[in-house]
Each structure stands twice: as structure tokens, then as C-alpha cells.
């Protein structure tokens, strides 16, 4: 790609988002005044009722800032707030919100941002507007202004009687306007990036907040992992009880009957032996299926890449697997990744209407990254009941993340990332 046109395009666009941030300062100032008023009413108890909903409104407004800053500057800003507590009494909610450092950082943002934005993101646009005004003064607005007895100062040039007759003033005004316009476009990207850093510094989480959020996330993921393990154990117990165990009990009863029939009715005993042999074969097949569901032998022997290839061979859709793994992740990570891919492939066969699936496995940046793409109808969501939430909980136990991109009409791309190291291949 040619870099120079991209830079010119960025310089052309950079001055204008700041004017939007400047306009956004109007509701920010109004909400800030309302918030201070609510604080003033805490002494009579009314503030305890007003502060929590106003805090939620403030957080909604700062979320708008975060999204806009991320969109126009490329600086991603995470939400620093801890999750709400459902059913919490109003007075406890009031105390919890005030104890959250993010609440006070939001207040500091609302107080300072209308001033900061003037000298960062909004300054290039204001310079360009002032420069255009200089050209208008030099062209015809100065004549109109002085014709009706008005006067103005354009920086150090006094626009008053005689302005229209002095070409030096016209040229100077146009030159100053040109300089201001050039400065606005030249410094637009840098000032916009500076505003993005300002937003990240105040609207993003602090190190302490990140630690609290991480502890909360790990606590929730550990709880999900424990629940998933308990559910898996119940499933295994149920499968054993209803399948192999029932067949083994029936085999034991058949062998007891055979023992009594050996002398009395050998022919019937032979029939019962044949049925017992069939039951033992079925029980063995069910146990093998159960073992494969717990930890497939190919996964233990060959690793996650070959295990996924084996899944692809048995899948009803055309599945293409690309793997670039110079080593093997730990067994728990391999198992989580394998069953996550298996669930995604099942979803693709059941819900996507796809004919082809592409799977890419690689290790980069200290993480196992898996991308599963299908050419189906798209429109999938994490809340669509397709098991993606279960996958997210499964990999969340390893601090993994799931990303879904599924626009209507497709394609659907599910990306998994599990932090892990690699062991050398045997």
C-alpha cells in the first residue's frame, strides 16, 4: 500500500472529530453540574437516591467517549468498572459506587475535558475555521464589516475603516489564514493522538482496577470451570449408569442363569452365552465412546492438530485444517481447544447452512490461536443458544477469550485464543 496517500488522508480527516468532542462537552458540563447538585443533597438523604442513577448516566456518557476515542484515534480504552451487584440495597449501592476509584476519575474527566479538548483534539478544527474566516475577511467579509461601521481584530490585524483600501492588510489576512489552516491540518493527527492518550489515562482502568477486574474474572471463570467439571462428572456417571453398567448387570444375570442351565438345558445356555457376548461387545463399544468423549486417544497420542484433523475427516462438511504448531500445549489446554473446536464444528453443521469450513491453528504471542471460518449464512451470536457461551466458559478457565464475527450473509469466523507455552515435540 502507498503510505503517503494514507497520511494525507489522515491529515485531512484528523481535525474534524475534535469538533464533535467539543460539542459533546455541552452534555458533559450539564451532567457534571447535576452530579455536583446531587452530592450537595446527600446531607438530607435525597442525594443517596440521586447519585446512583446519575453515576450510571455518567458511565453511559463516558462509554460514548471511549467508543468515539477508540474509533477516531485507534486507542482502545477498557471499561474500568466492577460489575453491579443485583438486588443490592440503594444505600449499599451508593457506598459501593463512591468507593470505586473509576467514579472519581469520571468526575475529574467531566470537569477537565471541556478545557483539555480545546487545546488538543478540537484545536486543529478551530484553527482551520479561523483560517477560513481570514480568507473570507480578505475576500469580501472585511468590506461588508467596515461598510456597516463594524470592526474586528484578526490576530494582530485590525479590520476597520480603510481595510478595503489597503492591499497589505488583505494579503496579510489571507496569509495568516493560510498559516492557520496549514497548522490545523499539520498538527491534527498528533493532537488527536494526544487526546486519545488523555482519554486512556483517565477513562481507562488503573493498574489497581485491572488487578481487581482480573481477580473478579478469574474467580468467575474458576466457578464456571468447577460447575462445568461437576456437570461433566454427572454426565459420565449417567452414561455409565444407563449404558455400560446396565449391560454389565444384565451380563451378570445372564451368566448366573447360564450356570444353572449348563446341565439342564445346554442349548438354551449356549443362546444366553451368545447374548452375553453381544452385550459385552456393546458395553465395550460404549466404554470406548465414553473414553473418547473424556479424552480422545488421538489427542493424547498425536496432539491437538492431528486430533482436529481426525475430527475434520469424520465431519459431514468439507473441512480444511491448517496447523503451524512447533510444539504441543499442555494437556489441559489441548483438551479445552479440541472440545471447543468440536463444538464449533457441530454448530456449523447444525445451524450455519455452510458447505465448507476452514480451521487454522497456530501459536503466536504466547497463545494458542484457533480460527474457525465457515461459508454459511452468518447471523450467529453469543446469545443465540448455539453453545458458544459454553465454549467461552470452557476456555475462560485458562484465561482464554472467544471472538465472534458473523454478519448476516456470512461468513462466520470464530476465533479462540488460549494463553499457553509449547512443549517440544517428541
ChimeraX attribute file (.defattr): number of C-alpha atoms within 10 A of each C-alpha:
attribute: neighborCount
match mode: 1-to-1
recipient: residues
	/A:1	5
	/A:2	6
	/A:3	7
	/A:4	9
	/A:5	10
	/A:6	11
	/A:7	12
	/A:8	13
	/A:9	10
	/A:10	14
	/A:11	18
	/A:12	15
	/A:13	15
	/A:14	26
	/A:15	27
	/A:16	22
	/A:17	20
	/A:18	25
	/A:19	18
	/A:20	14
	/A:21	20
	/A:22	19
	/A:23	12
	/A:24	16
	/A:25	19
	/A:26	12
	/A:27	12
	/A:28	21
	/A:29	16
	/A:30	11
	/A:31	19
	/A:32	20
	/A:33	14
	/A:34	15
	/A:35	21
	/A:36	13
	/A:37	14
	/A:38	20
	/A:39	16
	/A:40	13
	/A:41	15
	/A:42	14
	/A:43	10
	/A:44	8
	/A:45	13
	/A:46	13
	/A:47	19
	/A:48	20
	/A:49	16
	/A:50	19
	/A:51	24
	/A:52	21
	/A:53	13
	/A:54	17
	/A:55	19
	/A:56	13
	/A:57	14
	/A:58	20
	/A:59	20
	/A:60	12
	/A:61	17
	/A:62	20
	/A:63	16
	/A:64	13
	/A:65	18
	/A:66	21
	/A:67	15
	/A:68	18
	/A:69	25
	/A:70	17
	/A:71	12
	/A:72	16
	/A:73	18
	/A:74	12
	/A:75	18
	/A:76	17
	/A:77	21
	/A:78	15
	/A:79	17
	/A:80	22
	/A:81	18
	/A:82	15
	/A:83	8
	/A:84	10
	/A:85	10
	/A:86	7
	/A:87	7
	/A:88	11
	/A:89	9
	/A:90	14
	/A:91	13
	/A:92	12
	/A:93	19
	/A:94	19
	/A:95	12
	/A:96	16
	/A:97	20
	/A:98	15
	/A:99	11
	/A:100	14
	/A:101	15
	/A:102	22
	/A:103	20
	/A:104	14
	/A:105	18
	/A:106	20
	/A:107	21
	/A:108	14
	/A:109	20
	/A:110	22
	/A:111	16
	/A:112	13
	/A:113	22
	/A:114	19
	/A:115	12
	/A:116	16
	/A:117	21
	/A:118	17
	/A:119	15
	/A:120	24
	/A:121	29
	/A:122	27
	/A:123	24
	/A:124	31
	/A:125	26
	/A:126	20
	/A:127	21
	/A:128	22
	/A:129	15
	/A:130	20
	/A:131	25
	/A:132	18
	/A:133	18
	/A:134	26
	/A:135	21
	/A:136	16
	/A:137	23
	/A:138	23
	/A:139	15
	/A:140	12
	/A:141	16
	/A:142	24
	/A:143	20
	/A:144	12
	/A:145	18
	/A:146	17
	/A:147	14
	/A:148	9
	/A:149	9
	/A:150	13
	/A:151	15
	/A:152	13
	/A:153	9
	/A:154	17
	/A:155	11
	/A:156	9
	/A:157	14
	/A:158	14
	/A:159	23
	/A:160	17
	/A:161	17
	/A:162	13
	/A:163	20
	/A:164	22
	/A:165	10
	/A:166	10
	/A:167	12
	/A:168	11
	/A:169	17
	/A:170	22
	/A:171	15
	/A:172	17
	/A:173	27
	/A:174	21
	/A:175	16
	/A:176	21
	/A:177	26
	/A:178	18
	/A:179	14
	/A:180	22
	/A:181	21
	/A:182	16
	/A:183	17
	/A:184	27
	/A:185	22
	/A:186	17
	/A:187	17
	/A:188	28
	/A:189	22
	/A:190	17
	/A:191	22
	/A:192	25
	/A:193	19
	/A:194	17
	/A:195	24
	/A:196	24
	/A:197	18
	/A:198	18
	/A:199	21
	/A:200	19
	/A:201	14
	/A:202	18
	/A:203	24
	/A:204	22
	/A:205	21
	/A:206	16
	/A:207	9
	/A:208	11
	/A:209	18
	/A:210	17
	/A:211	12
	/A:212	16
	/A:213	18
	/A:214	13
	/A:215	12
	/A:216	14
	/A:217	15
	/A:218	16
	/A:219	13
	/A:220	15
	/A:221	21
	/A:222	18
	/A:223	14
	/A:224	18
	/A:225	18
	/A:226	13
	/A:227	13
	/A:228	16
	/A:229	13
	/A:230	12
	/A:231	12
	/A:232	13
	/A:233	13
	/A:234	12
	/A:235	13
	/A:236	16
	/A:237	13
	/A:238	12
	/A:239	16
	/A:240	17
	/A:241	13
	/A:242	11
	/A:243	16
	/A:244	20
	/A:245	16
	/A:246	15
	/A:247	22
	/A:248	18
	/A:249	11
	/A:250	15
	/A:251	21
	/A:252	13
	/A:253	13
	/A:254	16
	/A:255	16
	/A:256	11
	/A:257	15
	/A:258	21
	/A:259	13
	/A:260	12
	/A:261	16
	/A:262	13
	/A:263	10
	/A:264	11
	/A:265	11
	/A:266	14
	/A:267	12
	/A:268	14
	/A:269	20
	/A:270	14
	/A:271	12
	/A:272	18
	/A:273	17
	/A:274	12
	/A:275	14
	/A:276	21
	/A:277	13
	/A:278	14
	/A:279	18
	/A:280	17
	/A:281	13
	/A:282	16
	/A:283	20
	/A:284	15
	/A:285	13
	/A:286	17
	/A:287	17
	/A:288	14
	/A:289	12
	/A:290	18
	/A:291	13
	/A:292	13
	/A:293	12
	/A:294	14
	/A:295	16
	/A:296	17
	/A:297	14
	/A:298	15
	/A:299	19
	/A:300	13
	/A:301	10
	/A:302	13
	/A:303	21
	/A:304	26
	/A:305	23
	/A:306	15
	/A:307	21
	/A:308	23
	/A:309	17
	/A:310	14
	/A:311	17
	/A:312	20
	/A:313	14
	/A:314	10
	/A:315	14
	/A:316	13
	/A:317	18
	/A:318	14
	/A:319	21
	/A:320	15
	/A:321	18
	/A:322	15
	/A:323	16
	/A:324	11
	/A:325	18
	/A:326	12
	/A:327	14
	/A:328	21
	/A:329	24
	/A:330	13
	/A:331	14
	/A:332	11
	/A:333	20
	/A:334	22
	/A:335	21
	/A:336	20
	/A:337	27
	/A:338	21
	/A:339	20
	/A:340	21
	/A:341	22
	/A:342	17
	/A:343	17
	/A:344	19
	/A:345	23
	/A:346	17
	/A:347	16
	/A:348	25
	/A:349	19
	/A:350	11
	/A:351	13
	/A:352	20
	/A:353	15
	/A:354	20
	/A:355	14
	/A:356	16
	/A:357	22
	/A:358	16
	/A:359	22
	/A:360	16
	/A:361	20
	/A:362	16
	/A:363	22
	/A:364	14
	/A:365	9
	/A:366	12
	/A:367	17
	/A:368	23
	/A:369	20
	/A:370	22
	/A:371	19
	/A:372	22
	/A:373	25
	/A:374	26
	/A:375	18
	/A:376	22
	/A:377	17
	/A:378	21
	/A:379	15
	/A:380	25
	/A:381	16
	/A:382	15
	/A:383	9
	/A:384	10
	/A:385	10
	/A:386	18
	/A:387	16
	/A:388	22
	/A:389	14
	/A:390	16
	/A:391	21
	/A:392	20
	/A:393	22
	/A:394	23
	/A:395	24
	/A:396	22
	/A:397	23
	/A:398	19
	/A:399	18
	/A:400	22
	/A:401	18
	/A:402	19
	/A:403	14
	/A:404	16
	/A:405	16
	/A:406	19
	/A:407	14
	/A:408	12
	/A:409	11
	/A:410	18
	/A:411	20
	/A:412	25
	/A:413	21
	/A:414	20
	/A:415	17
	/A:416	23
	/A:417	23
	/A:418	24
	/A:419	18
	/A:420	21
	/A:421	17
	/A:422	15
	/A:423	11
	/A:424	10
	/A:425	11
	/A:426	6
